[in-house]
Amino acid sequence: MKTASMARLLGAVALSFAAALAWAGEAAFSQAAFDRAIADGRPVIVDFQASWCPTCKAQKPIVDALLREPRMQGVTLFAADYDTESALKKQLRVAQQSTFVVFKGGREIARSTGETNREAIAALFAKAL
């Protein structure tokens, strides 16, 4: 394969990957972006995760798959680092990693901690819609 063809192929793959991530609606937590989404009444899920957490690792592929579903297109999932987002943990009264907090219409409507069942997580996320 020629270098130019390979470069185009790699560029297309990278662009597809970036588009998939953007469409999924996952973003690193930012207080300003979170506040804006809540004020706008958008569907929001905050995912408190830790790199050392085996439950979080089990949840990750489930969350990724759910966010790729067309019905979840308008949902923003903020990935919050459990170890560094102390103010957010206090604000949302979160005491454990692997916690999802779901918002609809600017207010919290559901939460779950330690859930790894795909159907249960899907049902939780659907509450944001």
C-alpha positions as CSV (number, residue, x, y, z in Angstrom):
1,M,0.0,0.0,0.0
2,K,1.3,3.4,-0.9
3,T,2.2,5.9,1.8
4,A,-0.5,8.4,0.7
5,S,-3.2,5.7,0.7
6,M,-2.1,4.5,4.1
7,A,-2.2,8.0,5.5
8,R,-5.7,8.5,4.1
9,L,-6.8,5.2,5.7
10,L,-5.3,6.1,9.1
11,G,-6.8,9.5,8.9
12,A,-10.2,8.1,8.1
13,V,-9.9,5.6,11.0
14,A,-8.9,8.4,13.4
15,L,-11.7,10.6,12.3
16,S,-14.3,7.8,12.7
17,F,-13.0,7.1,16.2
18,A,-13.2,10.8,17.1
19,A,-16.7,11.1,15.7
20,A,-17.8,8.0,17.6
21,L,-16.5,9.5,20.9
22,A,-18.1,12.8,20.2
23,W,-21.5,11.1,19.4
24,A,-21.3,9.0,22.5
25,G,-21.7,12.1,24.7
26,E,-19.0,11.3,27.2
27,A,-16.8,14.1,28.5
28,A,-14.3,14.6,31.2
29,F,-15.9,16.3,34.1
30,S,-15.8,20.1,34.1
31,Q,-17.7,22.1,36.7
32,A,-18.6,24.8,34.2
33,A,-19.8,22.3,31.6
34,F,-21.8,20.4,34.2
35,D,-23.4,23.6,35.6
36,R,-24.3,24.7,32.1
37,A,-25.8,21.3,31.2
38,I,-27.8,21.2,34.4
39,A,-29.0,24.8,34.0
40,D,-30.1,24.0,30.4
41,G,-32.1,21.0,31.7
42,R,-30.2,18.6,29.5
43,P,-30.1,14.9,30.3
44,V,-26.8,14.3,32.3
45,I,-25.2,11.3,33.9
46,V,-22.2,11.7,36.2
47,D,-20.0,8.6,36.4
48,F,-17.7,8.6,39.4
49,Q,-14.8,6.3,38.4
50,A,-11.4,5.4,39.7
51,S,-8.6,3.8,37.7
52,W,-8.0,1.2,40.5
53,C,-11.6,0.2,40.8
54,P,-12.5,-3.3,39.4
55,T,-16.2,-2.5,39.4
56,C,-15.5,0.7,37.4
57,K,-13.5,-1.4,34.9
58,A,-16.5,-3.8,34.6
59,Q,-18.9,-0.9,34.0
60,K,-16.8,0.8,31.3
61,P,-17.6,-1.4,28.3
62,I,-21.3,-1.4,29.3
63,V,-21.4,2.4,29.5
64,D,-19.5,2.8,26.2
65,A,-22.0,0.4,24.5
66,L,-25.0,2.2,25.9
67,L,-23.8,5.6,24.9
68,R,-23.4,4.5,21.3
69,E,-27.2,3.6,21.2
70,P,-29.1,6.2,19.1
71,R,-31.6,6.9,21.9
72,M,-28.7,8.0,24.2
73,Q,-27.5,10.6,21.6
74,G,-28.7,13.6,23.6
75,V,-27.3,12.4,27.0
76,T,-24.1,13.8,28.3
77,L,-22.1,11.6,30.5
78,F,-19.5,13.3,32.6
79,A,-16.6,11.1,33.7
80,A,-15.6,12.3,37.2
81,D,-12.4,11.0,38.7
82,Y,-13.4,9.8,42.2
83,D,-9.9,10.4,43.6
84,T,-9.7,14.1,42.5
85,E,-13.2,15.5,42.3
86,S,-13.6,16.1,46.0
87,A,-15.9,19.1,45.7
88,L,-18.2,17.3,43.3
89,K,-18.4,14.3,45.6
90,K,-19.4,16.6,48.4
91,Q,-21.9,18.5,46.3
92,L,-23.6,15.3,45.1
93,R,-23.1,13.4,48.4
94,V,-21.2,10.6,46.7
95,A,-19.3,8.3,49.1
96,Q,-18.1,5.5,46.7
97,Q,-16.6,5.1,43.3
98,S,-18.6,3.3,40.6
99,T,-21.5,5.6,41.3
100,F,-23.8,7.0,38.6
101,V,-25.9,10.1,39.3
102,V,-28.6,10.7,36.7
103,F,-30.2,14.2,36.1
104,K,-33.2,15.1,34.0
105,G,-34.7,18.6,33.8
106,G,-31.9,20.0,35.9
107,R,-32.5,17.8,39.0
108,E,-31.2,14.5,40.2
109,I,-33.7,11.7,39.5
110,A,-31.8,8.5,40.2
111,R,-28.4,7.0,41.3
112,S,-26.7,3.7,41.5
113,T,-23.5,2.4,43.1
114,G,-21.6,-0.7,42.1
115,E,-24.1,-1.9,39.5
116,T,-22.6,-4.1,36.7
117,N,-25.7,-5.6,35.2
118,R,-26.2,-4.2,31.7
119,E,-30.0,-4.2,31.8
120,A,-30.0,-2.4,35.2
121,I,-27.5,0.2,34.0
122,A,-29.5,0.7,30.8
123,A,-32.7,1.2,32.8
124,L,-30.9,3.7,35.0
125,F,-29.5,5.7,32.1
126,A,-33.0,5.7,30.4
127,K,-34.3,7.7,33.3
128,A,-32.4,10.7,32.0
129,L,-34.4,10.6,28.7
